[in-house]
Amino acid sequence: MSIELLSSRAKARYTSAMKKLYRSKSDKKIAGVCGGLGKYFGIDPTVIRIGFVLLALPGGLPGVLPYLLLAIIIPQEP
């Protein structure tokens, strides 16, 4: 469905219902990736941070590389 075909009320509802993933400015320890993911999925960012740390323990690459990629790809919160 094209957004141009919607009424103004439907457009407002449609665009407000769309969730956007951003790196957090307020809840960040390094780059804000875990804070942004926590906000997007509605869970505590600490759980996501623990997951990244656990992935980084076996040699670093499984947790550090995805974090760095997400820090580059996900835009900063406006």
Residue pairs with C-beta under 8 A, 6 or more apart in sequence:
3 11
3 14
3 15
6 14
19 40
20 40
21 36
21 37
21 40
21 74
22 36
22 39
22 40
22 74
22 75
22 76
22 77
22 78
23 31
23 32
23 33
23 35
23 36
23 71
23 74
23 75
23 76
23 77
24 32
24 35
24 36
24 38
24 39
24 45
24 77
25 32
25 76
25 77
26 35
26 77
27 35
27 38
27 39
27 45
28 34
28 35
29 35
29 49
30 67
30 71
31 67
31 71
32 71
32 76
32 77
33 67
33 70
33 71
33 74
34 45
34 48
34 49
34 52
35 45
36 74
36 77
37 45
37 48
37 70
38 44
38 45
38 46
38 47
38 48
39 45
51 63
52 63
52 66
52 67
53 63
54 63
55 62
55 63
55 66
56 62
56 63
56 64
57 63
